[in-house]
Amino acid sequence: MTDISPHGRTASSQDCVIEAGWALVERDGRQQLERDVSIVVRGDTIAEIRKGRVRGWESRVDAGDCLVLPGFISGHTHTAVSSPARGLIEGGRFMDRPVEMAMKLDDEQLDALTAYNIAEIMKSGCTTFVEMSASLRHAQSFVRVASAWGVRAYVSVIAPNMDRLYKLWYRENDQMLFDSVPETLQEIEAARRFGLALNETDGDLLRGQMAIHAADTQTPETLKAAQKAAEELGNGVHIHLAQRLREVEVCERLWGMRPVAWLESLGFFEQPVIAAHLYKMDMVLDPPILKRHGVNYVHCACMASLLHQASQPFPEALAGGLNISLGIDQISNDYLENIKIATLNGQLRTTLLEQYSEAKMQRPRIADAVRAATVGGADMLRRKDLGRLAPGAKADLCAVDVTTPLGGVGALPPEPLHHLLYSSGRNVRHVMTNGRFQVLGGKLAVADEGRVVAEGGKVSERIWKLLESENWFDAPPPANSRG
């Protein structure tokens, strides 16, 4: 019997037994906590989950001080543009200029930035990315890193891409939108070809998906093209929806309806839809529409906390019976922080608004956020083999130390899910995707972590220097973030 340690065998796929202090196991379709269990991994699959130790010659992973969970699924990421804007927009600045600079990086710089951000997200327990890349080049960079590291991802390219997006999003007149249609159609076609090629190259870990920015940067013609491409790719369509007051105003001005109702009128929800944010949906009228069509809601808790306080409608989505996933989005790449903030901000929103709101609300619990992070994301992707610790499921999992100081109390606790409210990504000890360890003992196992950090940091420094040369830091931040 061999113990796997941070100094031993790490990255290769191999049969092993993970010996967990606690595990969140699926039994008869329900998640339940079980203490002192062995999770037997053979190849890319969970073969068995049994109480106590199991005999055998497989390598052993000691997770006796951990809560082992299904690998987290981030339902919404813009991976490469996360870290350079961190700490720069909290004073009220918008993230457009740092993102625009990230669009101009060469391939080597872009890969370094992508690798840094994937590493962060992965080290916080995430095993599946639903990636809306900022451009085709960003998507290609994501695939290069993800392929090397064994990352599971659904990869799409936002249309319009972020080279054009901000001018179109905050346009001076609506004729700019109608004039943009030919170029947006070209981008949709390029994204379609990219997705088809990805499906043919790697149909298991990496799959192509269609994405569009939001209702206020589309026309019926571009929506129809995106829908047709999504049907061909077969993995749904990814969209920001009702994310700004401006989006609502544009749709009402141009089409006479709010964004959710307008998309329904065009038949857009006849396909699987992944909808991020929903900040500004009608909390009474829109949830039944989304529920009727099986639209999946992605709650990006850290971004909501940064830009809109507790405004994302997690309690309303719970009460409305929507399928909910959690997403990283941008800025904070710590998935455990997103689980924590989703729970706490959702409870705050319920406390503040429930007695005044016409919409039904359900006070979130930590179990609701964890379910959204696992089963909710898997159901969104129509993958019964993900988001679950169960025999026959993919061996995607993470182990969170719930005993050490600041998160734990020095001993294995009786209610380990509650300790996630005191944890962060630094408490994640092991991460496995498809039977391959990517994080072991808290360290990146698929690449030299020191090199990934150093090279990613150099690219962020480059972006900051360019911002300094434009006196970006000297300009007073706007009174309000862009609405």
Secondary structure by P-SEA (a helix, b strand, c coil): cccccccccccbbbbbbbbccccccccccbbbbbcbbbbbbcccccccccccccccccbbbcccccccccccccccccccccccccccccccccaaaaaaaaaaccaaaaaaaaaaaaaaaaaacccccccccccaaaaaaaaaaaaaabbbbbbbbccccccccccccccccaaaaaaaaaaaaaaaaaaaaaaaaaaaacccccccbbbbcccccccaaaaaaaaaaaaaaccbbbbbccccaaaaaaaaaaccccaaaaaaaacccccbbbbcccccccccccaaaaaaabbbbbbbaaaaaaccccccaaaaaaaaccbbbbbbccccccaaaaaaaaaaaaaaaaaaccccccbbbbbbcaaaaaaaacaaaaaaacccccccccccccccbbbbbccccccccccccccccccccccccccccbbbcccccccccccccccaaaaaaaaaaaaaaaaaaaaaaaccccccccccccc
